[in-house]
Amino acid sequence: MILSRVIRVLDGLIAGIMSFGRLLALPVVLLLFLQWPLRDLVQAYSREANDLGQWLFALYVAMAVTAATRARTHLATDLIARGYTARTRELLVRAAALIGVLPWAAFVIIAGKSIVVSSVLARETFPDTTNPGYFVVKLALWVLAGLMVAQGLVDLFRPSHEGET
């Protein structure tokens, strides 16, 4: 009962983060597009637009992987799986979370600790421009892995849908 409630709250939290992540697409496109007019016409701020676009893109991609997983479009072999029963597909999702997603995400969090922590603590800047925010690109690695852990837990412990086909 409590686990079911926790999973629903976690699922809602992930859904909220995914809704925010969708909003990043337009600023990323706009910033990366604007760097050429800024460089050629204004002759200023193109590198800043590029740097900001890069860290927004890193966050967007970190969230997009989980969004694709939630939509069941990430690494899906629907042609084969569509013939399986709902119960078999559910078991495959749980097994994939347990033996694939969760260990991989934990490895990324642990292996990336020194890179991410040192970058965030130093508030690392972009190497070419010394503009602030490069640490956000590295922090996006943990955003990606953290969201995958959360989604893996939701997939693993989501209540069963017995009787569905």
HELIX and SHEET records of a PDB file:
HELIX    1   1 ILE A    2  ARG A   22  1                                  21    
HELIX    2   2 ALA A   25  PRO A   37  1                                  13    
HELIX    3   3 LEU A   38  VAL A   42  3                                   5    
HELIX    4   4 SER A   46  ARG A   70  1                                  25    
HELIX    5   5 ASP A   78  ALA A   81  1                                   4    
HELIX    6   6 ALA A   86  ALA A   96  1                                  11    
HELIX    7   7 ALA A   97  VAL A  101  3                                   5    
HELIX    8   8 LEU A  102  ALA A  111  1                                  10    
HELIX    9   9 LYS A  113  LEU A  121  1                                   9    
HELIX   10  10 TYR A  134  PHE A  157  1                                  24    
END                                                                             
